[in-house]
Amino acid sequence: MQKFAGALQGQRAKKGILITTSCFSAEARDYVGKIDNKIALIDGQKLAELMIDHNLGVSPMATYDVKRIDADYFTE
């Protein structure tokens, strides 16, 4: 985390995103909260949620039709 924050400083970047398929330690999250640079941490759970939300690398398993009653059908 410190190397990544240092790399951002070296490029004069104010924001960065760090992605892992695992999870971040409490110490890493605490460190990010204390520094000036804004670093977004995306762990495996959040990455999977984003992939599903944006249909990236996923395929649908099932679809469902939502129906409503057509009132005109039952009127005389």
N, C-alpha and C positions, 0 to 999 in steps of 0.2 A: 504494500500500500504506500509506503514511504517513497519507494522508487517511482511508482506511478505519479504520485503527487509532485515529486521532483522533476519528472519528465514534463509534466504540465507547466511547471514554473519555467523550465528551460525553453519552452516554446511560447511562453507568455500567454498560455491558454488559461481562461478563467473557469472553464467547465470541462468535465470529462466523464466518461461512462466506463465502468469496469464490469465485465460480465463473466460469470463463472457458472458451470453446470452443477456445482456443488453448493456450498453455503459459505457465508462470510463469518468470521469469528466476531465475538462481541468486541474484542479489542480493535479489530479493523473498523467496525461500525463507529466505535467511540472516537477513533483517530480521525475519521472522515468528518465527524461532527465538530471537531475542534479546529480544523484548518480553514484558511481563507478560501482556498479553491473549492468549488462545488464539484463533488464527485458523486455521481449516481451509481449506486451499487445494485446490480441486477443478479440475483441468485438463480439457481436452477428452477425453483418453484415459480418465480416471477417470469423467467424466460419461457417456461412452458405455457403459462397463462397468456403471455404476449403472442406466442406462436399460434395458439388456438384462436385468440381474438382476431388475428390478422391473417388466418388461413395460410400460414407459412410452415411448410414441412409437415402438414397434417392432412389426413383424408377423413371425410365423414364416414361414420359407422352406420348411422341410421338417420332418417328424417321423419318428421311427423307432420301430418296435415292438421291444421286447426280449423274447425268448421263452426259455422253458426247456423241457426235455424232460419230458413227462408220463410218469413211470415206470409208473403204473397202466395205461396204454394197452398196454404191452408185457408185462405179467404175464398168466399164464394163468388 
